[in-house]
Amino acid sequence: MIAPRLLVTLTLLNAGVLLASIAMHAVPAFAQTPAVLRARALQIVDEQGRVRASLAVLPAATSADGVDHPETVLLRLITEQGRPSVKVSASEQASGLTVVGPSGTKDTYAILQAKAVSSSLKLRAEDGHEQTLAP
């Protein structure tokens, strides 16, 4: 007599677990979107795996010629041939925007910079013509 009661109890318990499991999977899943994405750097790559954009915090450093470079946030937009065509940088001492010509050029660029209490815009063409505007 105890065996049939135990079997019925176990069967009902299993049926309850099965129904609960089905009910949990029947509820639509909603993606949890984080409010903030935290990372030391971010890279966006194309279908071939080439980096096409990057955002990074560069640590403070001293170059080989003794020039101190402060910690800088740098955004680069990069061509399919690997040339950084647009750079946006920011630090406590200066900020700037650089736009360069296509991959086949060497001296075509525009630099907009604010450093300390001054600002400037430097334009240069491939033929060597250059103009700097400052207040």
PyRosetta script that sets phi, psi and omega in degrees:
from pyrosetta import init, pose_from_sequence

init()
pose = pose_from_sequence("MIAPRLLVTLTLLNAGVLLASIAMHAVPAFAQTPAVLRARALQIVDEQGRVRASLAVLPAATSADGVDHPETVLLRLITEQGRPSVKVSASEQASGLTVVGPSGTKDTYAILQAKAVSSSLKLRAEDGHEQTLAP")
pose.set_psi(1, -36.1)
pose.set_omega(1, -180.0)
pose.set_phi(2, -69.5)
pose.set_psi(2, -35.3)
pose.set_omega(2, -178.3)
pose.set_phi(3, -62.3)
pose.set_psi(3, -47.3)
pose.set_omega(3, 178.9)
pose.set_phi(4, -63.3)
pose.set_psi(4, -38.4)
pose.set_omega(4, 178.0)
pose.set_phi(5, -63.9)
pose.set_psi(5, -41.1)
pose.set_omega(5, 179.0)
pose.set_phi(6, -64.3)
pose.set_psi(6, -41.1)
pose.set_omega(6, 179.2)
pose.set_phi(7, -65.0)
pose.set_psi(7, -41.5)
pose.set_omega(7, 179.1)
pose.set_phi(8, -65.6)
pose.set_psi(8, -42.4)
pose.set_omega(8, 179.9)
pose.set_phi(9, -63.1)
pose.set_psi(9, -46.2)
pose.set_omega(9, 179.2)
pose.set_phi(10, -64.1)
pose.set_psi(10, -37.5)
pose.set_omega(10, 179.0)
pose.set_phi(11, -65.6)
pose.set_psi(11, -44.1)
pose.set_omega(11, 178.5)
pose.set_phi(12, -65.4)
pose.set_psi(12, -39.2)
pose.set_omega(12, 177.9)
pose.set_phi(13, -63.4)
pose.set_psi(13, -44.9)
pose.set_omega(13, 177.1)
pose.set_phi(14, -62.4)
pose.set_psi(14, -40.3)
pose.set_omega(14, 178.8)
pose.set_phi(15, -64.0)
pose.set_psi(15, -40.2)
pose.set_omega(15, 177.6)
pose.set_phi(16, -63.5)
pose.set_psi(16, -43.2)
pose.set_omega(16, 178.1)
pose.set_phi(17, -63.7)
pose.set_psi(17, -41.2)
pose.set_omega(17, 178.7)
pose.set_phi(18, -62.6)
pose.set_psi(18, -44.8)
pose.set_omega(18, 179.4)
pose.set_phi(19, -64.6)
pose.set_psi(19, -40.8)
pose.set_omega(19, 178.4)
pose.set_phi(20, -64.3)
pose.set_psi(20, -39.9)
pose.set_omega(20, 179.1)
pose.set_phi(21, -65.0)
pose.set_psi(21, -43.7)
pose.set_omega(21, 178.3)
pose.set_phi(22, -64.0)
pose.set_psi(22, -42.0)
pose.set_omega(22, -179.5)
pose.set_phi(23, -63.4)
pose.set_psi(23, -38.1)
pose.set_omega(23, -179.8)
pose.set_phi(24, -67.2)
pose.set_psi(24, -34.8)
pose.set_omega(24, 179.9)
pose.set_phi(25, -82.1)
pose.set_psi(25, -18.8)
pose.set_omega(25, -179.9)
pose.set_phi(26, -78.2)
pose.set_psi(26, -22.9)
pose.set_omega(26, 179.7)
pose.set_phi(27, -72.9)
pose.set_psi(27, 129.3)
pose.set_omega(27, -179.7)
pose.set_phi(28, -63.0)
pose.set_psi(28, 139.9)
pose.set_omega(28, -179.8)
pose.set_phi(29, -85.9)
pose.set_psi(29, 134.3)
pose.set_omega(29, 177.1)
pose.set_phi(30, -110.0)
pose.set_psi(30, 132.4)
pose.set_omega(30, 179.8)
pose.set_phi(31, -69.3)
pose.set_psi(31, 136.7)
pose.set_omega(31, 176.1)
pose.set_phi(32, -87.6)
pose.set_psi(32, 113.0)
pose.set_omega(32, 179.6)
pose.set_phi(33, -94.3)
pose.set_psi(33, 118.6)
pose.set_omega(33, 179.0)
pose.set_phi(34, -69.5)
pose.set_psi(34, 146.1)
pose.set_omega(34, -179.9)
pose.set_phi(35, -72.4)
pose.set_psi(35, -29.4)
pose.set_omega(35, -176.5)
pose.set_phi(36, -139.3)
pose.set_psi(36, 136.8)
pose.set_omega(36, 173.3)
pose.set_phi(37, -103.3)
pose.set_psi(37, 119.6)
pose.set_omega(37, -177.7)
pose.set_phi(38, -113.5)
pose.set_psi(38, 129.0)
pose.set_omega(38, 178.1)
pose.set_phi(39, -159.8)
pose.set_psi(39, 162.9)
pose.set_omega(39, 176.6)
pose.set_phi(40, -83.1)
pose.set_psi(40, -25.5)
pose.set_omega(40, 179.5)
pose.set_phi(41, -155.7)
pose.set_psi(41, 160.3)
pose.set_omega(41, 179.1)
pose.set_phi(42, -138.5)
pose.set_psi(42, 132.5)
pose.set_omega(42, 176.6)
pose.set_phi(43, -128.0)
pose.set_psi(43, 139.9)
pose.set_omega(43, 174.0)
pose.set_phi(44, -113.2)
pose.set_psi(44, 127.1)
pose.set_omega(44, -177.4)
pose.set_phi(45, -115.2)
pose.set_psi(45, 155.8)
pose.set_omega(45, 177.0)
pose.set_phi(46, -89.0)
pose.set_psi(46, -173.0)
pose.set_omega(46, -176.6)
pose.set_phi(47, -64.5)
pose.set_psi(47, -23.2)
pose.set_omega(47, 178.8)
pose.set_phi(48, -89.8)
pose.set_psi(48, 1.2)
pose.set_omega(48, 178.7)
pose.set_phi(49, 85.7)
pose.set_psi(49, 7.2)
pose.set_omega(49, 178.6)
pose.set_phi(50, -80.5)
pose.set_psi(50, 138.7)
pose.set_omega(50, 177.7)
pose.set_phi(51, -70.6)
pose.set_psi(51, 124.1)
pose.set_omega(51, -178.7)
pose.set_phi(52, -111.1)
pose.set_psi(52, -17.5)
pose.set_omega(52, 176.1)
pose.set_phi(53, -154.1)
pose.set_psi(53, 145.4)
pose.set_omega(53, 177.2)
pose.set_phi(54, -144.6)
pose.set_psi(54, 148.3)
pose.set_omega(54, 176.1)
pose.set_phi(55, -134.5)
pose.set_psi(55, 122.5)
pose.set_omega(55, -175.8)
pose.set_phi(56, -149.2)
pose.set_psi(56, 158.0)
pose.set_omega(56, 171.6)
pose.set_phi(57, -103.1)
pose.set_psi(57, 116.3)
pose.set_omega(57, 179.4)
pose.set_phi(58, -91.1)
pose.set_psi(58, 129.9)
pose.set_omega(58, -178.0)
pose.set_phi(59, -70.4)
pose.set_psi(59, 157.7)
pose.set_omega(59, 175.4)
pose.set_phi(60, -61.9)
pose.set_psi(60, 143.9)
pose.set_omega(60, -177.9)
pose.set_phi(61, -156.1)
pose.set_psi(61, 164.1)
pose.set_omega(61, 174.2)
pose.set_phi(62, -115.9)
pose.set_psi(62, 127.6)
pose.set_omega(62, -178.7)
pose.set_phi(63, -75.1)
pose.set_psi(63, 172.3)
pose.set_omega(63, -178.5)
pose.set_phi(64, -61.4)
pose.set_psi(64, -29.9)
pose.set_omega(64, -179.9)
pose.set_phi(65, -89.1)
pose.set_psi(65, 11.3)
pose.set_omega(65, 173.6)
pose.set_phi(66, 88.0)
pose.set_psi(66, 7.7)
pose.set_omega(66, 179.6)
pose.set_phi(67, -84.0)
pose.set_psi(67, 127.8)
pose.set_omega(67, 177.0)
pose.set_phi(68, -81.9)
pose.set_psi(68, 131.4)
pose.set_omega(68, 176.9)
pose.set_phi(69, -116.3)
pose.set_psi(69, 122.5)
pose.set_omega(69, -178.2)
pose.set_phi(70, -73.9)
pose.set_psi(70, 167.1)
pose.set_omega(70, 173.3)
pose.set_phi(71, -57.8)
pose.set_psi(71, 133.3)
pose.set_omega(71, -173.1)
pose.set_phi(72, -136.8)
pose.set_psi(72, 140.3)
pose.set_omega(72, 170.7)
pose.set_phi(73, -94.6)
pose.set_psi(73, 129.5)
pose.set_omega(73, -174.9)
pose.set_phi(74, -131.9)
pose.set_psi(74, 125.7)
pose.set_omega(74, 174.2)
pose.set_phi(75, -108.8)
pose.set_psi(75, 126.7)
pose.set_omega(75, 178.1)
pose.set_phi(76, -121.9)
pose.set_psi(76, 134.7)
pose.set_omega(76, 170.5)
pose.set_phi(77, -110.6)
pose.set_psi(77, 126.2)
pose.set_omega(77, -166.4)
pose.set_phi(78, -120.7)
pose.set_psi(78, 138.5)
pose.set_omega(78, 178.7)
pose.set_phi(79, -72.9)
pose.set_psi(79, 170.5)
pose.set_omega(79, 178.7)
pose.set_phi(80, -65.7)
pose.set_psi(80, -17.2)
pose.set_omega(80, 177.0)
pose.set_phi(81, -94.3)
pose.set_psi(81, 5.1)
pose.set_omega(81, 174.6)
pose.set_phi(82, 91.6)
pose.set_psi(82, 10.0)
pose.set_omega(82, -179.3)
pose.set_phi(83, -91.0)
pose.set_psi(83, 123.9)
pose.set_omega(83, 174.0)
pose.set_phi(84, -67.6)
pose.set_psi(84, 109.1)
pose.set_omega(84, -176.1)
pose.set_phi(85, -91.6)
pose.set_psi(85, -27.4)
pose.set_omega(85, 179.1)
pose.set_phi(86, -132.8)
pose.set_psi(86, 130.2)
pose.set_omega(86, 175.6)
pose.set_phi(87, -129.6)
pose.set_psi(87, 133.5)
pose.set_omega(87, 174.4)
pose.set_phi(88, -124.5)
pose.set_psi(88, 124.5)
pose.set_omega(88, -177.8)
pose.set_phi(89, -128.7)
pose.set_psi(89, 153.7)
pose.set_omega(89, 178.8)
pose.set_phi(90, -149.0)
pose.set_psi(90, 133.6)
pose.set_omega(90, 173.4)
pose.set_phi(91, -146.2)
pose.set_psi(91, 178.0)
pose.set_omega(91, 178.0)
pose.set_phi(92, -66.7)
pose.set_psi(92, -31.2)
pose.set_omega(92, -175.9)
pose.set_phi(93, -87.8)
pose.set_psi(93, -31.7)
pose.set_omega(93, -175.3)
pose.set_phi(94, -157.6)
pose.set_psi(94, 162.6)
pose.set_omega(94, 171.3)
pose.set_phi(95, -144.8)
pose.set_psi(95, 155.2)
pose.set_omega(95, -177.0)
pose.set_phi(96, -163.6)
pose.set_psi(96, 167.6)
pose.set_omega(96, 177.4)
pose.set_phi(97, -134.3)
pose.set_psi(97, 125.5)
pose.set_omega(97, 177.6)
pose.set_phi(98, -121.1)
pose.set_psi(98, 131.6)
pose.set_omega(98, 176.1)
pose.set_phi(99, -125.0)
pose.set_psi(99, 124.5)
pose.set_omega(99, -178.0)
pose.set_phi(100, -114.4)
pose.set_psi(100, 161.9)
pose.set_omega(100, 179.8)
pose.set_phi(101, -70.5)
pose.set_psi(101, -178.1)
pose.set_omega(101, -178.1)
pose.set_phi(102, -66.1)
pose.set_psi(102, 171.8)
pose.set_omega(102, -172.8)
pose.set_phi(103, -56.2)
pose.set_psi(103, -28.1)
pose.set_omega(103, -178.4)
pose.set_phi(104, -80.6)
pose.set_psi(104, -1.6)
pose.set_omega(104, -177.1)
pose.set_phi(105, -106.0)
pose.set_psi(105, 159.1)
pose.set_omega(105, 178.4)
pose.set_phi(106, -119.1)
pose.set_psi(106, -33.9)
pose.set_omega(106, -171.0)
pose.set_phi(107, -121.4)
pose.set_psi(107, 23.0)
pose.set_omega(107, 177.6)
pose.set_phi(108, -103.1)
pose.set_psi(108, 112.9)
pose.set_omega(108, -178.0)
pose.set_phi(109, -162.2)
pose.set_psi(109, 165.9)
pose.set_omega(109, 172.5)
pose.set_phi(110, -136.0)
pose.set_psi(110, 133.0)
pose.set_omega(110, 179.8)
pose.set_phi(111, -125.9)
pose.set_psi(111, 119.5)
pose.set_omega(111, 174.1)
pose.set_phi(112, -107.6)
pose.set_psi(112, 122.1)
pose.set_omega(112, -173.5)
pose.set_phi(113, -138.4)
pose.set_psi(113, 141.7)
pose.set_omega(113, 171.0)
pose.set_phi(114, -123.2)
pose.set_psi(114, 117.8)
pose.set_omega(114, -176.6)
pose.set_phi(115, -132.7)
pose.set_psi(115, 126.4)
pose.set_omega(115, -176.3)
pose.set_phi(116, 54.1)
pose.set_psi(116, -115.4)
pose.set_omega(116, -177.4)
pose.set_phi(117, -109.7)
pose.set_psi(117, 15.6)
pose.set_omega(117, -179.9)
pose.set_phi(118, -127.3)
pose.set_psi(118, 164.3)
pose.set_omega(118, 177.4)
pose.set_phi(119, -141.4)
pose.set_psi(119, 159.6)
pose.set_omega(119, 179.7)
pose.set_phi(120, -157.0)
pose.set_psi(120, 160.7)
pose.set_omega(120, 174.4)
pose.set_phi(121, -131.7)
pose.set_psi(121, 118.5)
pose.set_omega(121, -179.2)
pose.set_phi(122, -114.6)
pose.set_psi(122, 126.5)
pose.set_omega(122, -180.0)
pose.set_phi(123, -118.5)
pose.set_psi(123, 135.5)
pose.set_omega(123, 178.7)
pose.set_phi(124, -141.0)
pose.set_psi(124, 135.1)
pose.set_omega(124, 178.7)
pose.set_phi(125, -102.6)
pose.set_psi(125, 161.2)
pose.set_omega(125, -178.5)
pose.set_phi(126, -60.5)
pose.set_psi(126, -29.3)
pose.set_omega(126, -179.4)
pose.set_phi(127, -78.4)
pose.set_psi(127, 2.1)
pose.set_omega(127, 176.4)
pose.set_phi(128, 99.3)
pose.set_psi(128, -10.1)
pose.set_omega(128, 177.7)
pose.set_phi(129, -68.4)
pose.set_psi(129, 133.4)
pose.set_omega(129, -176.3)
pose.set_phi(130, -138.1)
pose.set_psi(130, 144.2)
pose.set_omega(130, 177.9)
pose.set_phi(131, -142.5)
pose.set_psi(131, 134.4)
pose.set_omega(131, 176.6)
pose.set_phi(132, -119.9)
pose.set_psi(132, 129.3)
pose.set_omega(132, 177.4)
pose.set_phi(133, -111.4)
pose.set_psi(133, 130.2)
pose.set_omega(133, 177.2)
pose.set_phi(134, -144.6)
pose.set_psi(134, 147.4)
pose.set_omega(134, -179.6)
pose.set_phi(135, -68.2)
pose.dump_pdb("model.pdb")
